[in-house]
Amino acid sequence: MHVISRKKLSQFWKKHKDAEDALKEWFKEAEHANWRTTNDIKVRYRSADFLQGNRVVFNIKGNQFRLVVKIEYQSQVVFIRFVGTHKEYARIDAETI
């Protein structure tokens, strides 16, 4: 998968150092993944939530942080739409962000 953009993740972990290792691990796995369907993601990330518009919510570091992505399965592109704390996540609409 081609992940756009790592910069959002790195900006977040500069503020939340305890998220860095988990986000780097997720990024590395996503880059090497070949997700064709939601089932492909569910095999590895059992707690992932799937929303309308090909959006997926990942729990990062034991659900301390949330990562929302939009996936274009056919073109193998993952767009990072949001990364934040659980509290920040509660204030957004993950289906439209």
N, CA, C and O atoms as CSV, one atom per row, in Angstrom:
chain,resi,resn,atom,element,x,y,z
A,1,MET,N,N,0.843,-1.175,0.000
A,1,MET,CA,C,0.000,0.000,0.000
A,1,MET,C,C,0.891,1.243,0.000
A,1,MET,O,O,1.972,1.259,0.589
A,2,HIS,N,N,0.418,2.246,-0.657
A,2,HIS,CA,C,1.105,3.538,-0.636
A,2,HIS,C,C,0.379,4.418,0.393
A,2,HIS,O,O,-0.796,4.740,0.218
A,3,VAL,N,N,1.075,4.798,1.450
A,3,VAL,CA,C,0.463,5.557,2.541
A,3,VAL,C,C,0.771,7.041,2.379
A,3,VAL,O,O,1.929,7.445,2.266
A,4,ILE,N,N,-0.287,7.838,2.369
A,4,ILE,CA,C,-0.163,9.287,2.228
A,4,ILE,C,C,-0.788,9.924,3.470
A,4,ILE,O,O,-2.002,9.781,3.615
A,5,SER,N,N,-0.145,10.559,4.311
A,5,SER,CA,C,1.248,10.894,4.314
A,5,SER,C,C,1.826,10.612,5.699
A,5,SER,O,O,1.166,10.818,6.717
A,6,ARG,N,N,3.032,10.152,5.714
A,6,ARG,CA,C,3.734,9.843,6.966
A,6,ARG,C,C,3.930,11.103,7.806
A,6,ARG,O,O,4.055,11.035,9.029
A,7,LYS,N,N,3.956,12.238,7.140
A,7,LYS,CA,C,4.186,13.506,7.829
A,7,LYS,C,C,3.136,13.759,8.920
A,7,LYS,O,O,3.477,14.256,9.994
A,8,LYS,N,N,1.880,13.426,8.662
A,8,LYS,CA,C,0.840,13.611,9.683
A,8,LYS,C,C,1.150,12.780,10.918
A,8,LYS,O,O,0.935,13.221,12.046
A,9,LEU,N,N,1.655,11.576,10.696
A,9,LEU,CA,C,1.997,10.717,11.825
A,9,LEU,C,C,3.172,11.287,12.600
A,9,LEU,O,O,3.145,11.342,13.829
A,10,SER,N,N,4.203,11.711,11.882
A,10,SER,CA,C,5.401,12.217,12.567
A,10,SER,C,C,5.107,13.516,13.318
A,10,SER,O,O,5.666,13.746,14.390
A,11,GLN,N,N,4.253,14.349,12.781
A,11,GLN,CA,C,3.868,15.572,13.494
A,11,GLN,C,C,3.150,15.217,14.793
A,11,GLN,O,O,3.332,15.881,15.814
A,12,PHE,N,N,2.339,14.173,14.747
A,12,PHE,CA,C,1.610,13.764,15.945
A,12,PHE,C,C,2.553,13.183,16.985
A,12,PHE,O,O,2.460,13.530,18.162
A,13,TRP,N,N,3.463,12.300,16.570
A,13,TRP,CA,C,4.320,11.672,17.582
A,13,TRP,C,C,5.365,12.636,18.136
A,13,TRP,O,O,5.961,12.358,19.177
A,14,LYS,N,N,5.594,13.741,17.476
A,14,LYS,CA,C,6.464,14.763,18.070
A,14,LYS,C,C,5.796,15.390,19.300
A,14,LYS,O,O,6.472,15.799,20.244
A,15,LYS,N,N,4.465,15.457,19.274
A,15,LYS,CA,C,3.714,15.983,20.409
A,15,LYS,C,C,3.409,14.900,21.443
A,15,LYS,O,O,3.295,15.177,22.637
A,16,HIS,N,N,3.281,13.670,20.965
A,16,HIS,CA,C,2.914,12.533,21.819
A,16,HIS,C,C,3.963,11.434,21.633
A,16,HIS,O,O,3.744,10.461,20.910
A,17,LYS,N,N,5.078,11.608,22.286
A,17,LYS,CA,C,6.227,10.710,22.116
A,17,LYS,C,C,5.863,9.243,22.365
A,17,LYS,O,O,6.437,8.347,21.746
A,18,ASP,N,N,4.922,9.002,23.259
A,18,ASP,CA,C,4.551,7.625,23.574
A,18,ASP,C,C,3.798,6.932,22.435
A,18,ASP,O,O,3.583,5.721,22.490
A,19,ALA,N,N,3.398,7.677,21.412
A,19,ALA,CA,C,2.717,7.089,20.254
A,19,ALA,C,C,3.691,6.728,19.135
A,19,ALA,O,O,3.315,6.026,18.196
A,20,GLU,N,N,4.927,7.193,19.219
A,20,GLU,CA,C,5.865,7.055,18.107
A,20,GLU,C,C,6.089,5.611,17.666
A,20,GLU,O,O,5.923,5.302,16.486
A,21,ASP,N,N,6.456,4.737,18.566
A,21,ASP,CA,C,6.766,3.354,18.175
A,21,ASP,C,C,5.556,2.658,17.554
A,21,ASP,O,O,5.687,1.964,16.546
A,22,ALA,N,N,4.397,2.841,18.146
A,22,ALA,CA,C,3.187,2.186,17.636
A,22,ALA,C,C,2.812,2.714,16.251
A,22,ALA,O,O,2.414,1.941,15.380
A,23,LEU,N,N,2.938,4.018,16.047
A,23,LEU,CA,C,2.613,4.589,14.737
A,23,LEU,C,C,3.630,4.180,13.679
A,23,LEU,O,O,3.258,3.918,12.535
A,24,LYS,N,N,4.887,4.124,14.038
A,24,LYS,CA,C,5.906,3.658,13.093
A,24,LYS,C,C,5.648,2.208,12.703
A,24,LYS,O,O,5.790,1.835,11.538
A,25,GLU,N,N,5.271,1.400,13.678
A,25,GLU,CA,C,4.973,-0.008,13.397
A,25,GLU,C,C,3.769,-0.130,12.469
A,25,GLU,O,O,3.802,-0.904,11.513
A,26,TRP,N,N,2.703,0.631,12.744
A,26,TRP,CA,C,1.528,0.596,11.884
A,26,TRP,C,C,1.900,1.021,10.462
A,26,TRP,O,O,1.497,0.377,9.493
A,27,PHE,N,N,2.666,2.100,10.341
A,27,PHE,CA,C,3.050,2.606,9.028
A,27,PHE,C,C,3.837,1.553,8.246
A,27,PHE,O,O,3.572,1.327,7.066
A,28,LYS,N,N,4.782,0.926,8.890
A,28,LYS,CA,C,5.600,-0.091,8.223
A,28,LYS,C,C,4.736,-1.261,7.752
A,28,LYS,O,O,4.896,-1.750,6.633
A,29,GLU,N,N,3.829,-1.699,8.605
A,29,GLU,CA,C,2.941,-2.798,8.224
A,29,GLU,C,C,2.020,-2.395,7.078
A,29,GLU,O,O,1.809,-3.173,6.148
A,30,ALA,N,N,1.476,-1.195,7.138
A,30,ALA,CA,C,0.572,-0.727,6.086
A,30,ALA,C,C,1.285,-0.620,4.745
A,30,ALA,O,O,0.719,-0.972,3.710
A,31,GLU,N,N,2.519,-0.137,4.759
A,31,GLU,CA,C,3.286,-0.022,3.508
A,31,GLU,C,C,3.498,-1.373,2.843
A,31,GLU,O,O,3.521,-1.468,1.615
A,32,HIS,N,N,3.651,-2.411,3.646
A,32,HIS,CA,C,3.923,-3.743,3.105
A,32,HIS,C,C,2.655,-4.578,2.912
A,32,HIS,O,O,2.715,-5.710,2.434
A,33,ALA,N,N,1.531,-4.019,3.280
A,33,ALA,CA,C,0.270,-4.753,3.174
A,33,ALA,C,C,-0.249,-4.760,1.740
A,33,ALA,O,O,0.143,-3.951,0.899
A,34,ASN,N,N,-1.133,-5.695,1.507
A,34,ASN,CA,C,-1.823,-5.789,0.224
A,34,ASN,C,C,-3.311,-5.940,0.527
A,34,ASN,O,O,-3.911,-6.983,0.272
A,35,TRP,N,N,-3.893,-4.869,1.080
A,35,TRP,CA,C,-5.287,-4.906,1.482
A,35,TRP,C,C,-6.178,-4.760,0.264
A,35,TRP,O,O,-6.125,-3.750,-0.439
A,36,ARG,N,N,-6.987,-5.758,0.021
A,36,ARG,CA,C,-7.938,-5.731,-1.097
A,36,ARG,C,C,-9.379,-5.582,-0.605
A,36,ARG,O,O,-10.255,-5.115,-1.334
A,37,THR,N,N,-9.606,-5.995,0.663
A,37,THR,CA,C,-10.936,-5.912,1.253
A,37,THR,C,C,-10.796,-5.610,2.746
A,37,THR,O,O,-9.699,-5.651,3.302
A,38,THR,N,N,-11.910,-5.312,3.370
A,38,THR,CA,C,-11.894,-5.088,4.813
A,38,THR,C,C,-11.476,-6.351,5.557
A,38,THR,O,O,-10.870,-6.270,6.625
A,39,ASN,N,N,-11.791,-7.503,5.007
A,39,ASN,CA,C,-11.401,-8.759,5.652
A,39,ASN,C,C,-9.891,-8.888,5.767
A,39,ASN,O,O,-9.390,-9.441,6.746
A,40,ASP,N,N,-9.161,-8.387,4.781
A,40,ASP,CA,C,-7.696,-8.431,4.831
A,40,ASP,C,C,-7.179,-7.636,6.027
A,40,ASP,O,O,-6.204,-8.033,6.666
A,41,ILE,N,N,-7.815,-6.542,6.322
A,41,ILE,CA,C,-7.415,-5.708,7.467
A,41,ILE,C,C,-7.826,-6.378,8.769
A,41,ILE,O,O,-7.059,-6.395,9.731
A,42,LYS,N,N,-9.022,-6.924,8.802
A,42,LYS,CA,C,-9.563,-7.528,10.024
A,42,LYS,C,C,-8.715,-8.709,10.502
A,42,LYS,O,O,-8.661,-8.980,11.701
A,43,VAL,N,N,-8.059,-9.408,9.589
A,43,VAL,CA,C,-7.194,-10.530,9.965
A,43,VAL,C,C,-6.087,-10.060,10.902
A,43,VAL,O,O,-5.770,-10.743,11.875
A,44,ARG,N,N,-5.506,-8.920,10.622
A,44,ARG,CA,C,-4.388,-8.392,11.410
A,44,ARG,C,C,-4.842,-7.451,12.527
A,44,ARG,O,O,-4.281,-7.463,13.622
A,45,TYR,N,N,-5.856,-6.642,12.244
A,45,TYR,CA,C,-6.325,-5.626,13.182
A,45,TYR,C,C,-7.774,-5.932,13.560
A,45,TYR,O,O,-8.711,-5.364,12.998
A,46,ARG,N,N,-7.937,-6.827,14.510
A,46,ARG,CA,C,-9.272,-7.289,14.898
A,46,ARG,C,C,-10.134,-6.190,15.475
A,46,ARG,O,O,-11.360,-6.267,15.392
A,47,SER,N,N,-9.533,-5.171,16.057
A,47,SER,CA,C,-10.317,-4.098,16.674
A,47,SER,C,C,-10.601,-2.945,15.711
A,47,SER,O,O,-11.218,-1.954,16.102
A,48,ALA,N,N,-10.162,-3.063,14.468
A,48,ALA,CA,C,-10.416,-1.996,13.498
A,48,ALA,C,C,-11.913,-1.850,13.270
A,48,ALA,O,O,-12.657,-2.830,13.239
A,49,ASP,N,N,-12.333,-0.606,13.111
A,49,ASP,CA,C,-13.733,-0.316,12.809
A,49,ASP,C,C,-13.824,0.176,11.379
A,49,ASP,O,O,-12.985,0.957,10.930
A,50,PHE,N,N,-14.839,-0.279,10.666
A,50,PHE,CA,C,-15.004,0.068,9.265
A,50,PHE,C,C,-16.217,0.978,9.113
A,50,PHE,O,O,-17.317,0.655,9.562
A,51,LEU,N,N,-15.994,2.115,8.473
A,51,LEU,CA,C,-17.019,3.124,8.303
A,51,LEU,C,C,-17.358,3.282,6.829
A,51,LEU,O,O,-16.704,2.706,5.959
A,52,GLN,N,N,-18.385,4.065,6.569
A,52,GLN,CA,C,-18.749,4.357,5.183
A,52,GLN,C,C,-17.608,5.059,4.472
A,52,GLN,O,O,-16.754,5.678,5.105
A,53,GLY,N,N,-17.600,4.957,3.162
A,53,GLY,CA,C,-16.616,5.663,2.359
A,53,GLY,C,C,-15.222,5.080,2.465
A,53,GLY,O,O,-14.233,5.802,2.334
A,54,ASN,N,N,-15.132,3.779,2.701
A,54,ASN,CA,C,-13.838,3.086,2.798
A,54,ASN,C,C,-12.935,3.662,3.874
A,54,ASN,O,O,-11.714,3.696,3.718
A,55,ARG,N,N,-13.532,4.111,4.956
A,55,ARG,CA,C,-12.750,4.620,6.085
A,55,ARG,C,C,-12.584,3.526,7.126
A,55,ARG,O,O,-13.481,2.720,7.372
A,56,VAL,N,N,-11.404,3.530,7.724
A,56,VAL,CA,C,-11.079,2.549,8.748
A,56,VAL,C,C,-10.509,3.284,9.947
A,56,VAL,O,O,-9.693,4.194,9.804
A,57,VAL,N,N,-10.949,2.879,11.135
A,57,VAL,CA,C,-10.447,3.445,12.379
A,57,VAL,C,C,-9.594,2.375,13.060
A,57,VAL,O,O,-10.070,1.285,13.376
A,58,PHE,N,N,-8.332,2.713,13.276
A,58,PHE,CA,C,-7.400,1.817,13.949
A,58,PHE,C,C,-7.181,2.307,15.376
A,58,PHE,O,O,-7.022,3.504,15.615
A,59,ASN,N,N,-7.174,1.384,16.305
A,59,ASN,CA,C,-6.800,1.687,17.679
A,59,ASN,C,C,-5.288,1.555,17.773
A,59,ASN,O,O,-4.729,0.517,17.419
A,60,ILE,N,N,-4.639,2.585,18.242
A,60,ILE,CA,C,-3.184,2.607,18.330
A,60,ILE,C,C,-2.767,2.596,19.793
A,60,ILE,O,O,-3.318,3.322,20.619
A,61,LYS,N,N,-1.802,1.773,20.088
A,61,LYS,CA,C,-1.231,1.654,21.436
A,61,LYS,C,C,-2.310,1.374,22.481
A,61,LYS,O,O,-2.513,2.139,23.424
A,62,GLY,N,N,-2.989,0.256,22.275
A,62,GLY,CA,C,-3.985,-0.154,23.254
A,62,GLY,C,C,-5.150,0.804,23.383
A,62,GLY,O,O,-5.693,0.987,24.472
A,63,ASN,N,N,-5.532,1.411,22.280
A,63,ASN,CA,C,-6.665,2.328,22.214
A,63,ASN,C,C,-6.402,3.675,22.883
A,63,ASN,O,O,-7.344,4.414,23.169
A,64,GLN,N,N,-5.139,4.002,23.136
A,64,GLN,CA,C,-4.821,5.342,23.649
A,64,GLN,C,C,-4.974,6.390,22.556
A,64,GLN,O,O,-5.291,7.550,22.821
A,65,PHE,N,N,-4.741,5.954,21.326
A,65,PHE,CA,C,-4.792,6.866,20.180
A,65,PHE,C,C,-5.657,6.245,19.089
A,65,PHE,O,O,-5.849,5.030,19.038
A,66,ARG,N,N,-6.169,7.104,18.225
A,66,ARG,CA,C,-6.988,6.647,17.106
A,66,ARG,C,C,-6.393,7.171,15.807
A,66,ARG,O,O,-5.889,8.292,15.727
A,67,LEU,N,N,-6.471,6.325,14.805
A,67,LEU,CA,C,-5.986,6.657,13.471
A,67,LEU,C,C,-7.122,6.375,12.495
A,67,LEU,O,O,-7.632,5.256,12.432
A,68,VAL,N,N,-7.513,7.395,11.735
A,68,VAL,CA,C,-8.568,7.241,10.733
A,68,VAL,C,C,-7.925,7.365,9.360
A,68,VAL,O,O,-7.216,8.329,9.073
A,69,VAL,N,N,-8.186,6.379,8.524
A,69,VAL,CA,C,-7.654,6.402,7.164
A,69,VAL,C,C,-8.788,6.177,6.171
A,69,VAL,O,O,-9.839,5.632,6.507
A,70,LYS,N,N,-8.546,6.602,4.966
A,70,LYS,CA,C,-9.437,6.295,3.847
A,70,LYS,C,C,-8.620,5.442,2.893
A,70,LYS,O,O,-7.486,5.783,2.556
A,71,ILE,N,N,-9.197,4.337,2.463
A,71,ILE,CA,C,-8.450,3.395,1.628
A,71,ILE,C,C,-9.082,3.280,0.249
A,71,ILE,O,O,-10.288,3.080,0.105
A,72,GLU,N,N,-8.237,3.413,-0.748
A,72,GLU,CA,C,-8.622,3.133,-2.137
A,72,GLU,C,C,-8.041,1.760,-2.452
A,72,GLU,O,O,-6.886,1.636,-2.860
A,73,TYR,N,N,-8.862,0.734,-2.254
A,73,TYR,CA,C,-8.379,-0.643,-2.364
A,73,TYR,C,C,-7.832,-0.971,-3.747
A,73,TYR,O,O,-6.787,-1.612,-3.866
A,74,GLN,N,N,-8.528,-0.537,-4.791
A,74,GLN,CA,C,-8.110,-0.872,-6.148
A,74,GLN,C,C,-6.746,-0.269,-6.491
A,74,GLN,O,O,-5.912,-0.929,-7.111
A,75,SER,N,N,-6.522,0.969,-6.092
A,75,SER,CA,C,-5.244,1.617,-6.413
A,75,SER,C,C,-4.195,1.418,-5.325
A,75,SER,O,O,-3.057,1.864,-5.467
A,76,GLN,N,N,-4.582,0.738,-4.220
A,76,GLN,CA,C,-3.655,0.417,-3.132
A,76,GLN,C,C,-3.074,1.666,-2.466
A,76,GLN,O,O,-1.871,1.746,-2.216
A,77,VAL,N,N,-3.946,2.639,-2.182
A,77,VAL,CA,C,-3.529,3.885,-1.543
A,77,VAL,C,C,-4.289,4.050,-0.222
A,77,VAL,O,O,-5.498,3.828,-0.146
A,78,VAL,N,N,-3.549,4.441,0.803
A,78,VAL,CA,C,-4.120,4.728,2.121
A,78,VAL,C,C,-3.889,6.209,2.404
A,78,VAL,O,O,-2.751,6.677,2.405
A,79,PHE,N,N,-4.961,6.933,2.641
A,79,PHE,CA,C,-4.877,8.350,2.966
A,79,PHE,C,C,-5.105,8.520,4.464
A,79,PHE,O,O,-6.159,8.142,4.975
A,80,ILE,N,N,-4.145,9.076,5.159
A,80,ILE,CA,C,-4.307,9.337,6.587
A,80,ILE,C,C,-5.165,10.583,6.734
A,80,ILE,O,O,-4.799,11.664,6.275
A,81,ARG,N,N,-6.321,10.415,7.386
A,81,ARG,CA,C,-7.261,11.514,7.535
A,81,ARG,C,C,-7.189,12.157,8.918
A,81,ARG,O,O,-7.454,13.349,9.067
A,82,PHE,N,N,-6.824,11.350,9.947
A,82,PHE,CA,C,-6.800,11.867,11.309
A,82,PHE,C,C,-5.942,10.956,12.169
A,82,PHE,O,O,-5.971,9.734,12.030
A,83,VAL,N,N,-5.186,11.569,13.051
A,83,VAL,CA,C,-4.514,10.831,14.119
A,83,VAL,C,C,-4.634,11.691,15.364
A,83,VAL,O,O,-4.345,12.887,15.336
A,84,GLY,N,N,-5.061,11.077,16.447
A,84,GLY,CA,C,-5.260,11.861,17.653
A,84,GLY,C,C,-5.505,10.996,18.869
A,84,GLY,O,O,-5.522,9.767,18.800
A,85,THR,N,N,-5.690,11.670,19.974
A,85,THR,CA,C,-6.004,10.969,21.212
A,85,THR,C,C,-7.454,10.490,21.142
A,85,THR,O,O,-8.223,10.912,20.278
A,86,HIS,N,N,-7.800,9.617,22.052
A,86,HIS,CA,C,-9.165,9.120,22.117
A,86,HIS,C,C,-10.134,10.281,22.348
A,86,HIS,O,O,-11.220,10.312,21.770
A,87,LYS,N,N,-9.739,11.227,23.188
A,87,LYS,CA,C,-10.565,12.400,23.484
A,87,LYS,C,C,-10.752,13.269,22.234
A,87,LYS,O,O,-11.859,13.734,21.964
A,88,GLU,N,N,-9.680,13.486,21.478
A,88,GLU,CA,C,-9.773,14.272,20.240
A,88,GLU,C,C,-10.653,13.567,19.215
A,88,GLU,O,O,-11.415,14.209,18.493
A,89,TYR,N,N,-10.542,12.247,19.156
A,89,TYR,CA,C,-11.348,11.456,18.225
A,89,TYR,C,C,-12.839,11.633,18.511
A,89,TYR,O,O,-13.654,11.676,17.589
A,90,ALA,N,N,-13.185,11.734,19.776
A,90,ALA,CA,C,-14.591,11.878,20.158
A,90,ALA,C,C,-15.197,13.177,19.640
A,90,ALA,O,O,-16.420,13.305,19.585
A,91,ARG,N,N,-14.364,14.144,19.260
A,91,ARG,CA,C,-14.852,15.448,18.796
A,91,ARG,C,C,-14.949,15.553,17.278
A,91,ARG,O,O,-15.358,16.594,16.765
A,92,ILE,N,N,-14.585,14.509,16.552
A,92,ILE,CA,C,-14.630,14.588,15.086
A,92,ILE,C,C,-15.699,13.667,14.530
A,92,ILE,O,O,-16.222,12.804,15.235
A,93,ASP,N,N,-16.015,13.859,13.271
A,93,ASP,CA,C,-16.871,12.929,12.544
A,93,ASP,C,C,-15.943,12.127,11.635
A,93,ASP,O,O,-15.510,12.620,10.593
A,94,ALA,N,N,-15.646,10.916,12.023
A,94,ALA,CA,C,-14.669,10.092,11.299
A,94,ALA,C,C,-15.122,9.756,9.889
A,94,ALA,O,O,-14.298,9.392,9.050
A,95,GLU,N,N,-16.407,9.868,9.611
A,95,GLU,CA,C,-16.897,9.557,8.272
A,95,GLU,C,C,-16.722,10.705,7.285
A,95,GLU,O,O,-16.857,10.514,6.076
A,96,THR,N,N,-16.421,11.902,7.800
A,96,THR,CA,C,-16.283,13.044,6.897
A,96,THR,C,C,-14.937,13.731,6.981
A,96,THR,O,O,-14.606,14.543,6.117
A,97,ILE,N,N,-14.158,13.426,7.997
A,97,ILE,CA,C,-12.881,14.127,8.165
A,97,ILE,C,C,-11.926,13.800,7.019
A,97,ILE,O,O,-10.801,14.299,6.991
